[in-house]
Structures are given as C-alpha cells and as structure tokens.
Amino acid sequence: MSLNLLTTTDASAGMGIGVIIVYVVIIGLFFWLFISNPQKKEQKRMQQLLSGLEVGDAVCTTSGFYGVVIDIKEDTVIVEFGNNKNCRIPMQKTAISQVEKAEKN
C-alpha cells in the first residue's frame, strides 16, 4: 500500500512542475506581447522621428511647449518659442514628443 502511495505522490509532483512551467511560459508570452514589444516599437518610432528632424520643423516638447527648431547639434536642439525671437532654448532631442515637418516651397 505504501508503494502505491509513493507512486501517486511522484506523479502529482511531476504534474505540479509541468503546470508551473506552463504558467511561466504564459506569463512570459503575455509580458512580451503586451509590454515589451509595444515599448520597443515606440522607441523605434521615436528614434526615426528624431533622426528626421530638420531646421524649421515645428515641434512639441514633452512639457507641452510648441516651438520651431532653429539649430540641431548632436544630442541637443535649439528651439524658438512663441513670436518673441529672443526666446531660444537649448534642449535635449529626447525632450521632443511630436514633430510637424516644415512646408517646402
């Protein structure tokens, strides 16, 4: 009788590990599909947006200010805000959230 009891416990322990592995795979797949993958796509989109940035483009910063790009350097841009031509602020490229291309005539 004790031999039968040992066989049953070993089988149930094997099933428990299998179920845990299935849950870990499902959670990992969920993490990749709904968290990691969309974040990578958004980073790629932002990288393309910032690499295509040109002088004269209208931009919106992450803080909500609208301005026009005056100068572009390696990691920074100088943005002119409002109608006052003296309001030029240098900022990091990563502070830009939206870009509207300047119309070419």
C-alpha positions as CSV (number, residue, x, y, z in Angstrom):
1,M,0.0,0.0,0.0
2,S,2.8,2.4,0.8
3,L,4.3,1.7,-2.7
4,N,1.1,2.8,-4.3
5,L,1.1,6.0,-2.2
6,L,4.6,6.9,-3.3
7,T,3.8,6.4,-6.9
8,T,0.8,8.7,-6.7
9,T,2.8,11.5,-4.9
10,D,5.6,11.3,-7.5
11,A,3.1,11.6,-10.4
12,S,1.4,14.6,-8.8
13,A,4.7,16.3,-8.1
14,G,5.6,15.9,-11.8
15,M,2.3,17.4,-12.8
16,G,2.8,20.3,-10.4
17,I,6.2,21.2,-12.1
18,G,4.6,20.9,-15.5
19,V,1.8,23.3,-14.6
20,I,4.3,25.8,-13.1
21,I,6.3,25.7,-16.3
22,V,3.2,26.3,-18.4
23,Y,2.2,29.2,-16.3
24,V,5.7,30.7,-16.5
25,V,5.6,30.4,-20.3
26,I,2.2,32.0,-20.5
27,I,3.2,34.9,-18.2
28,G,6.5,35.4,-20.3
29,L,4.5,35.4,-23.5
30,F,2.0,37.9,-22.0
31,F,4.9,40.2,-20.9
32,W,6.5,40.1,-24.4
33,L,3.2,40.6,-26.3
34,F,1.7,43.4,-24.2
35,I,4.6,45.2,-22.5
36,S,8.0,44.7,-24.1
37,N,7.1,44.5,-27.8
38,P,5.0,47.7,-28.0
39,Q,7.6,49.6,-26.0
40,K,10.3,48.6,-28.5
41,K,8.1,49.7,-31.4
42,E,7.5,53.1,-29.7
43,Q,11.3,53.6,-29.1
44,K,11.9,52.7,-32.8
45,R,9.3,55.2,-33.9
46,M,10.7,58.0,-31.7
47,Q,14.2,57.3,-33.0
48,Q,13.1,57.6,-36.6
49,L,11.2,60.8,-35.7
50,L,14.2,62.4,-34.1
51,S,16.6,61.3,-36.8
52,G,14.5,63.0,-39.4
53,L,14.4,66.3,-37.5
54,E,15.4,69.3,-39.6
55,V,15.8,73.1,-39.0
56,G,12.5,74.8,-39.4
57,D,10.3,71.9,-38.2
58,A,7.6,72.7,-35.7
59,V,7.9,70.6,-32.5
60,C,6.0,70.0,-29.4
61,T,8.1,69.2,-26.3
62,T,7.2,66.7,-23.6
63,S,6.3,69.6,-21.3
64,G,3.7,70.8,-23.9
65,F,5.5,73.8,-25.4
66,Y,5.3,74.4,-29.1
67,G,8.2,75.9,-31.0
68,V,10.4,75.9,-34.1
69,V,13.8,74.2,-34.4
70,I,16.5,76.8,-35.1
71,D,19.7,74.7,-34.8
72,I,20.5,71.0,-34.4
73,K,23.5,69.6,-32.7
74,E,24.5,66.0,-31.9
75,D,22.2,65.5,-28.8
76,T,20.7,68.9,-28.4
77,V,18.4,71.3,-30.4
78,I,17.8,75.0,-30.1
79,V,14.0,75.7,-30.2
80,E,12.5,79.1,-30.6
81,F,9.2,79.5,-28.7
82,G,6.4,82.0,-29.5
83,N,6.6,85.2,-31.5
84,N,9.5,86.6,-29.5
85,K,12.6,85.9,-31.5
86,N,14.7,86.2,-28.3
87,C,13.2,83.1,-26.6
88,R,15.5,80.4,-27.8
89,I,16.1,77.5,-25.5
90,P,18.6,74.6,-26.0
91,M,17.1,71.2,-25.0
92,Q,17.8,67.6,-25.5
93,K,16.4,65.9,-28.5
94,T,14.7,63.3,-26.3
95,A,12.5,66.2,-24.9
96,I,10.7,66.4,-28.2
97,S,7.5,64.4,-28.4
98,Q,6.0,65.5,-31.7
99,V,7.3,66.9,-35.0
100,E,5.5,68.6,-37.8
101,K,7.6,69.0,-40.9
102,A,8.1,72.5,-42.4
103,E,6.4,73.0,-45.7
104,K,8.9,73.3,-48.5
105,N,8.1,75.8,-51.2
